Amino acid sequence: MKPVLLALLAMVVGVGLALLYSWVISPVQYTDTGPNALRADYQAAYVALAARAFAVDGNLGRARTRLALLGWADPAQATAALAERLAAEGGSAEQVAPVSQLAEALAGGPATPLAAISATPTGQTPAGTPEATASATTAPSATTGPTASHTPQPTNTIIPSITPQLLPTRTPTATPQGAFDFKGRQLVCDPTLGAPLIQVQTENAGTVPVGGVEIVVTWDGGFDHFYTGLKPDQGAGYGDFTMTPGIEYTVHLAESPSLTVEGLAVENCGDEGGGTFPGSWLLVFRQP
């Protein structure tokens, strides 16, 4: 038995000395590692910084190059998923909107005004969609780069600031992002949606989608919020919330708490076979 005990003791001492050397005396040191070697939370911070840089300079090629260092198979989808996670964790508009806008740009979001954008995100345009009645006040485009990065003369350079004013370019007459008018609600009967939704569309005066707008939903004993632009395939100005039957909801924009839409509840729609299915509500908010 004695030789066996000595062998075990020698093994324990050897492992201990190896750990002491590798952990304390000469630990492994990483230098010049790429973003793909970072922890998941540091990768998220890296994407947030890349998104803020894109919000300032509008250089999509540079943003793609930065995200390529992460080695993601689908940077657009991964960035959109990060924006959704930040919103679900209660992130502020300053945190969520740049990531959402970068995800939209990576997915090939619209770069020019789309005057005929569909009121229903599923591709159907139901009758009675609210029409634009306000004057055309110039609003910023979520995909236009700031003019500051293209001005060669320092004396004429407009220095951008990363503030809650997240969209890159604003003209002197631009309407603040928080200023919206409620244009109307519409019952959407689309069985392909799979669940009754509160669908919100936010647009500027030219009916161009506006992303990064915080929507607040309240009901008796409950509260939640979501942002437009987190589903790039539905458009930059689109966001939705799943309703529960039997509950009545009230909706308002975070920047306009006095502008409320009340009495939103699940209403049934009829199908071709004589049955029913739960419908959704489409709410349109437009800048004046």
Rosetta blueprint (number, residue, H / E / L):
1 M L
2 K H
3 P H
4 V H
5 L H
6 L H
7 A H
8 L H
9 L H
10 A H
11 M H
12 V H
13 V H
14 G H
15 V H
16 G H
17 L H
18 A H
19 L H
20 L H
21 Y H
22 S H
23 W H
24 V H
25 I H
26 S L
27 P L
28 V L
29 Q L
30 Y L
31 T L
32 D L
33 T L
34 G L
35 P H
36 N H
37 A H
38 L L
39 R L
40 A H
41 D H
42 Y H
43 Q H
44 A H
45 A H
46 Y H
47 V H
48 A H
49 L H
50 A H
51 A H
52 R H
53 A H
54 F H
55 A H
56 V H
57 D H
58 G L
59 N L
60 L H
61 G H
62 R H
63 A H
64 R H
65 T H
66 R H
67 L H
68 A H
69 L L
70 L L
71 G L
72 W L
73 A L
74 D L
75 P H
76 A H
77 Q H
78 A H
79 T H
80 A H
81 A H
82 L H
83 A H
84 E H
85 R H
86 L H
87 A H
88 A H
89 E L
90 G L
91 G L
92 S L
93 A H
94 E H
95 Q H
96 V H
97 A H
98 P H
99 V H
100 S H
101 Q H
102 L H
103 A H
104 E H
105 A H
106 L H
107 A L
108 G L
109 G L
110 P L
111 A L
112 T L
113 P L
114 L L
115 A L
116 A L
117 I L
118 S L
119 A L
120 T L
121 P L
122 T L
123 G L
124 Q L
125 T L
126 P L
127 A L
128 G L
129 T L
130 P L
131 E L
132 A L
133 T L
134 A L
135 S L
136 A L
137 T L
138 T L
139 A L
140 P L
141 S L
142 A L
143 T L
144 T L
145 G L
146 P L
147 T H
148 A H
149 S H
150 H H
151 T L
152 P L
153 Q L
154 P H
155 T H
156 N H
157 T L
158 I L
159 I L
160 P L
161 S L
162 I L
163 T L
164 P L
165 Q L
166 L L
167 L L
168 P L
169 T L
170 R L
171 T L
172 P L
173 T L
174 A L
175 T L
176 P L
177 Q L
178 G L
179 A L
180 F L
181 D E
182 F E
183 K E
184 G E
185 R E
186 Q E
187 L E
188 V E
189 C L
190 D L
191 P H
192 T H
193 L H
194 G L
195 A L
196 P L
197 L E
198 I E
199 Q E
200 V E
201 Q E
202 T E
203 E E
204 N L
205 A L
206 G L
207 T L
208 V L
209 P E
210 V L
211 G L
212 G L
213 V L
214 E E
215 I E
216 V E
217 V E
218 T E
219 W E
220 D L
221 G L
222 G E
223 F E
224 D E
225 H E
226 F E
227 Y E
228 T L
229 G L
230 L L
231 K L
232 P H
233 D H
234 Q H
235 G L
236 A L
237 G L
238 Y E
239 G E
240 D E
241 F E
242 T E
243 M L
244 T L
245 P L
246 G L
247 I L
248 E L
249 Y E
250 T E
251 V E
252 H E
253 L E
254 A L
255 E L
256 S E
257 P E
258 S E
259 L E
260 T E
261 V E
262 E E
263 G E
264 L E
265 A L
266 V L
267 E L
268 N E
269 C E
270 G E
271 D L
272 E L
273 G L
274 G L
275 G L
276 T E
277 F E
278 P E
279 G L
280 S E
281 W E
282 L E
283 L E
284 V E
285 F E
286 R E
287 Q L
288 P L
